[in-house]
Amino acid sequence: MNRKITKENPYKICFVCLGNICRSPTAEGVFQHLVNERGLQSYFFVDSAGTSAYHIGEPANSKSQWVANQKGVQLHSKARRFERADLDDFDLVLAMDHENLRNIQQLNGKIPSSERVKLLREYDPNPEDKAVPDPYYGGMDGFQRVFDVIKRSSESLLDELEEWIEK
């Protein structure tokens, strides 16, 4: 982190997975929920995107929404594709897995700063292989596990960023 976060210059975060219908909208919703709980809405702009165009305009997957709703979290995003311009617009881009991290890094043929493009699980106290697993192959348990991983990682990330807020 290399700058203070202010209301006039909010910190912009984009969470990225493949289709932008399960992992990244869950991360967007969870992180926004945590920001709201701490009363820090004015200090952050939170978004999500996908490295593919498979689901543009679609809401989050119904299983992701169900798990999030059980935890009091709303997933409001509509799927969009991550664009080259997003690398300039966001302070931090967090990929859900290694493949999506590579896809982001390959945009425009240059590798963006590792300070600005990372894996979400770099903030997880229990990072395993640092990838948020794809929930589709684990049934409802997979969606629950993904939610838990994202929440744990997001709490740690917000704890770190909160230190840079200038009130």
C-alpha positions in Angstrom: 0.0 0.0 0.0 1.4 3.3 -1.0 -1.2 6.0 -0.4 -3.6 7.2 2.2 -7.3 6.4 1.6 -9.6 9.4 1.9 -13.3 10.1 1.1 -12.0 12.4 -1.8 -9.8 9.6 -3.1 -11.5 6.3 -2.3 -9.6 3.0 -2.7 -10.8 1.0 -5.7 -10.8 -2.8 -5.6 -11.9 -5.2 -8.3 -12.3 -8.9 -7.6 -11.8 -11.1 -10.7 -12.7 -14.7 -11.6 -13.5 -16.4 -14.9 -17.2 -15.8 -15.5 -18.0 -13.2 -12.8 -21.0 -15.1 -11.6 -19.8 -17.0 -8.5 -16.4 -16.3 -6.8 -15.8 -12.6 -7.8 -19.4 -11.4 -7.2 -19.3 -13.2 -3.8 -16.0 -11.4 -3.0 -17.5 -8.1 -4.1 -20.6 -8.6 -2.0 -18.7 -9.9 1.1 -16.1 -7.1 1.0 -18.8 -4.4 0.5 -20.7 -5.9 3.4 -17.7 -5.7 5.7 -17.0 -2.2 4.5 -20.6 -1.2 5.3 -20.5 -2.9 8.7 -17.4 -0.8 9.6 -19.0 2.4 8.3 -16.3 2.9 5.7 -18.5 3.1 2.5 -17.1 6.5 1.6 -13.5 5.2 1.5 -14.0 2.3 -0.9 -15.2 1.6 -4.4 -15.8 -2.2 -4.8 -16.4 -4.0 -8.1 -16.0 -7.4 -9.8 -15.4 -8.7 -13.3 -14.5 -11.9 -15.2 -11.7 -12.6 -17.6 -14.2 -14.2 -20.0 -17.3 -12.8 -21.6 -19.4 -15.9 -21.0 -22.0 -14.3 -18.7 -22.0 -10.6 -19.3 -25.1 -8.9 -17.8 -26.1 -12.0 -15.7 -26.6 -11.8 -11.9 -24.6 -13.9 -9.5 -25.2 -17.7 -9.6 -28.3 -18.7 -7.6 -26.2 -21.0 -5.3 -23.7 -18.2 -4.5 -26.7 -15.8 -3.8 -28.3 -18.4 -1.5 -25.2 -19.0 0.6 -24.5 -15.2 0.8 -28.1 -14.4 1.7 -27.9 -17.0 4.6 -25.0 -14.9 5.9 -26.8 -11.6 5.5 -24.8 -10.6 2.4 -26.4 -9.3 -0.8 -24.8 -9.9 -4.2 -26.0 -7.1 -6.4 -23.5 -7.2 -9.3 -24.1 -8.0 -12.9 -21.3 -9.9 -14.7 -18.9 -7.9 -16.8 -15.7 -8.6 -18.5 -12.4 -7.3 -17.0 -10.8 -4.8 -19.5 -7.3 -3.5 -20.0 -8.5 -0.1 -18.7 -9.3 -1.7 -15.4 -5.6 -2.1 -14.7 -5.3 1.7 -14.7 -8.6 2.4 -12.9 -8.3 0.1 -9.9 -5.8 0.4 -7.0 -6.0 -3.3 -6.3 -7.1 -6.2 -8.6 -7.6 -9.5 -6.8 -7.8 -12.7 -8.9 -9.5 -15.7 -7.5 -7.0 -18.2 -8.9 -3.7 -18.6 -10.7 -5.3 -18.9 -14.2 -7.2 -15.7 -13.8 -4.1 -14.0 -12.4 -2.2 -14.9 -15.6 -5.1 -13.7 -17.8 -5.0 -10.3 -16.1 -1.2 -10.1 -16.3 -1.3 -10.9 -20.0 -3.6 -8.0 -20.9 -1.8 -5.5 -23.2 1.3 -7.7 -23.1 2.8 -6.3 -20.0 2.8 -7.6 -16.4 1.2 -5.0 -14.0 2.8 -4.3 -10.7 2.6 -7.2 -8.2 1.6 -4.5 -5.7 -1.7 -3.9 -7.6 -2.5 -7.3 -9.0 -2.6 -10.2 -6.6 -4.4 -13.3 -5.6 -7.2 -12.7 -3.0 -5.9 -15.6 -0.8 -2.6 -13.7 -0.3 -4.6 -12.1 2.5 -6.0 -15.5 3.8 -4.5 -16.6 7.1 -4.8 -20.2 5.8 -3.9 -19.7 2.1 -3.3 -23.3 1.0 -2.4 -23.0 -2.7 -3.6 -19.4 -2.7 -6.5 -20.2 -5.1 -10.2 -19.7 -4.3 -11.6 -23.0 -5.5 -14.2 -23.2 -8.2 -17.4 -24.0 -6.3 -19.2 -25.8 -9.1 -17.6 -29.1 -8.5 -18.3 -29.3 -4.7 -22.1 -28.9 -4.6 -23.6 -26.6 -2.0 -20.6 -27.4 0.3 -18.3 -26.0 -2.4 -20.3 -22.7 -2.4 -20.2 -22.6 1.4 -16.4 -23.2 1.4 -15.8 -20.5 -1.2 -17.9 -18.0 0.9 -15.9 -18.9 4.0 -12.5 -18.5 2.2 -13.6 -15.2 0.7 -14.9 -13.8 4.0 -11.7 -14.8 5.9 -9.5 -13.3 3.2 -11.7 -10.1 2.9 -11.6 -9.5 6.7 -7.8 -9.7 6.7 -7.6 -7.4 3.6 -9.9 -4.8 5.1 -8.0 -4.9 8.4 -4.8 -4.1 6.5 -6.4 -1.4 4.4 -8.2 0.3 7.3 -4.8 1.3 8.7 -4.4 3.5 5.6 -7.7 5.4 6.0 -7.3 9.1 6.8 -10.4 10.2 8.6 
